[in-house]
Amino acid sequence: MTAPLTQCLLRLIDENYTLTDYQSDTPPRWCTGCGDNGILTAVQRLCRDEQLSPEKTVMVSGIGCSSRLPHYMNAYGFHGLHGRALPVAEGIKLRRPDLNVFVTTGDGDCCSIGAAHWIHAIRYNMDMTVLLHDNEVYGLTKMQASPTSPRGLKSNTTPRGALLDPLNPLTVTLGVPNVSFVAQAVDWIPEVLFDIITQAYRHKGFSFVRVLQRCPEFMDHRFDPWIHDPLKTRLLVHAEGIQLKTDISRIYRNQETHDPSDLHRAREVASETEEIPVGVLYRNSAVPCYEDLREGERPNTPGLIRTVLNEEFDKFTIWPEDDGAAPPAE
Amino acid sequence: MTAMRTETAYKDDSVRQRGEVRNGDMDQVALDIGSPHLTDADAGPATGPALRPALFARYGDLSKLRYDFPLILVDGDGGGRFLQSLTSVVDGILRQIALPGAAAEPLRRHVLRLEGEIRARVSRGESDTLSRLWKRSAADLIAEKGESVFGPLATKLDYAREALHVDGAVIDCDADTPYRVLAHIWTAVQASKAKAFRKKVDALIMKLSDILKADFMKSDKAHTREALQSAIGTSFESAFDFAAMSHVLSRGPSEDRLSEDRRRRIRAVLQVLQSQRFYGPGRASERRPDQPEPYGFVFDGCAAALDAFRDRLPEMLDFVKVLTIAELEIQNKYRTELHDPVFARFDESDLSEDQLAHFPSYLVCLRDGHTDPAETVRAFETLASGLPVKVLVQTDDILGTTSPEPPRSSFGAGSARLAAMAAGLNDTYVFQTASANLYRSHDRLVTGMRYEGPALFAVYSGATPSAAGMPPYLLSAAATESRAFPTFVYDPAVGPDLATRFDITDNPQATVDWPVHELFYEDEALQRIDKTVPFTHVDFVACDTRYARYCAPAPRAKWRDDMIPAADYLKLAPERSVEHCAYILSVDAGNVLYRTVVDDKLIDVARHNADAWRRLQELGGINNSYANRLLARERKAWEEQKAQELAELRTAASPTPEEAVAPAEAVAPPILAAVAEPAEEPEPANPDEAWIETARCTTCDECTQINDRMFAYDENKQAYIADPDAGSYAQMIEAAESCQVSIIHPGKPRDPSEPNLKDLISRSEPFI
């Protein structure tokens, strides 16, 4: 087997990242029992299995419990403004398309204050992996209703119970043009969570994964019916989606073969309320990425920037002799 | 004639008229056609009328026909199509703007008339771009019609002009065509290569500049008051206290800086990347006045091209090294101790084809009559070197100057042989064709120019001086038709074997010796006669005035029964050929039909040529003698085997009724019982031992918070029982109760003396 010289020389550098290489010095400060821990572990396992260089990996977040995740990853991170994780991630991807960009956001950060960015990020379909940690409540600020809170939830802002039906992030995402990857996972089936995040990472485009996540402090027992009755979780299996290991398959017997290219069926499945669908709902690799569409003819080297600026300035330059000739050399 | 097929003529009637051949009352016979052996002494110089092969009768004034020429050498990348024919461009415009039906008929006519005008100008030798020719021709048509420049004709032509999205030089088929077409395609391919090259190099420059810039931002110099002030600009400078900012920044902890060694290396790499001379800098790159001009890559001799390659080799090596170093630096994986020795040893032998492909290829143009004949030999050596050199060998005269026999020393014949020889070099792309086929060979030409190794293009221009009056297009097409200069391609990149690499299917009717065409004419009684006429090598040679002395035209009145067509004559056994004389059908300027009796010399040349063509056919997989022999042998063996089987069947005794109705089940293979996949049952856990379903652990820290020696995380950060004795049974039960996914199974207590054991055991029951 032969390889280009650069690849040969790169292979001389023996890098073998382990899971601890992706753990930061800061131990996670999430509550004991919080589903965010499982998501963090799945991301770290992905980085190890794909051998992503920490210096080529960026975790971007907004505000919320979930958005603390970049602190716990030994990689580049941007813990930004509330609801603005996606624009920051898009900026990073535009300027540095070689980086692996992950976005961790919560149901408030993404679906409430960041909803406008969310919709357009789907449409732009830039190559990044987005993990929506959905615990259906504002946890960091001690329990207020979020857009995905179930109707009737009593919280500090809805003392008489939430009046509206919750927003379904899956159906919303599937309704936006250019959607290219939508999946749902639950933090209490870690193997499947890991599989889905892996699929999302490998998909080129905007990979949106909603992770239903337990909040032991403010939404305790919210998902107990599904945790304790595996038949209420419907696993979507397909050769193009996820495939289950035997031990998982034995526990979660409620399975449906779902072709991820079937958008219509994906929308039906996403609308389920009784059972929680878990798996890859939709995938379309043919949707172009915005960063590829707007890629310039040439990279913006310092030389190019100076030349183009000078050309623009020249348009407004008044030469001493108004005959269109260049000024005499000094 | 496939190669000369024309599309709809604008003056269809007149062309059909011209295409008809009338048998005439000719009484002029130059020689005694009773003698089939015309020699120099017998014949003397030709005294008959100027004749052309009869199949040329329908191709009179080419400027009135719509065909592949004139060609447009398309500016820019043309969507990957670097050549267009005027006809196809006009057809495209009409498809776009003129709807089917009578309403658009005037528009169609005007545009076709304009096309005719452009075609006429080009055939008169006017050379310009399509847009300018269009403008001038349109102005002439408008003036001719006496309309104003805002009249209906101008409006229609303007409307059509808006649909014209192609521009470029318009050329006719002449002596310069092969060079112009090949040079144009080479330039276009190099332009796309240059674009990819600049993009790659600019990306490296940008990333390396970013590294240096990021490093500079950490320096003390970047933290000075002046530097901070200049970064903000003048608009808001009063809003900041730059001195205070500088003070704060300089007091901060010193940041990691690049090592001096690395910084120097990156600067050196940038210097090489920015000063390379293989490609021009492009539109928007700074070019220093002291920077030398980019290299040229077009040569008129192989020696000069090879010398240039050798001179530039050290620079190429440097550049390849720098590209590799740049990529290592960008990934921060340059290790001095590891990579310095590798690059110190780097030499010519380390250059791969992939790396050579970054650089422009060299174009060498050789031309019959203009280039030193020794260049043919050099061209062969150059191609054998495997370097990315594209050699064009243009031939204007296939037949040579002295004798109809294949000349041994003339350049023209040499170049024809060169192409066949070059195909034997194994890794050289070879394409041989005539000018008339260039438009249809666009993809072949582009593939050859893009091929990473050497390529040879042997092109016959058709501009043979001794065939005066014959348009180069027609003559070059005839060369292909007559197999005098057959088209073939040898492309080493498409596959491993000759069957995929060698292709002669671009030739008309490639499976036969000579292509045949329909000829129809009127006889004396004005009745239509249809004939199938082959176009042989003799027809092609007869176009050349140098060989007129070997041809004796016979009008209708002198036709005899022992005259047979040259193609049939060539098939005769030698002893029978003395009974006949060979002729080809010709026409004079008035399209009057003759039988032209030809000398044995021409027949010999044609026989030799047919032999060469058959060898080419074999290479192309047609009538391959090896395959035919193998096929005959296999067929014979098969027939013998079948005959033997038949004989055995006949002699065999009749089967008994029991044997005849043998139960099908007895012979059918036993159906394998479906092997059930062994169920992967988990190891039955010992209910007395504590255990965790590790694969289901959600890493929620509940158990490790209770006792991090009893519970630990594995390499996937999922919990397992590290030491059941590291804590109490009470902790085990507490962990099992806390676990939100209920995957901890506490087993039996290990210490029988633990307090409240009875209560703990009852609490453990849901988790067993």
Interface residues (C-beta under 8 A of the other chain):
Chain A: P4 L5 T6 L9 L10 L12 I13 T18 L19 P28 T32 G33 C34 G35 N37 G38 L40 T41 Q44 R45 S53 E55 D187 W188 I189 P190 E191 R214 P216 I227 H228 K245 T246 D247 I248 I251 E297 R298 P299 N300 T301 P302 G303 L304 R306 T307 V308 E311
Chain B: K195 R198 K199 D202 A203 I205 M206 S209 Q274 G282 R283 A284 S285 E286 V320 L323 T324 E327 L328 Q331 N332 K333 R335 L338 H339 V342 D350 S352 D354 Q355 E680 P682 A695 R696 C697 T698 T699 C700 D701 E702 Q705 E715 N716 K717 Q718 S738 Q740 V741 S742
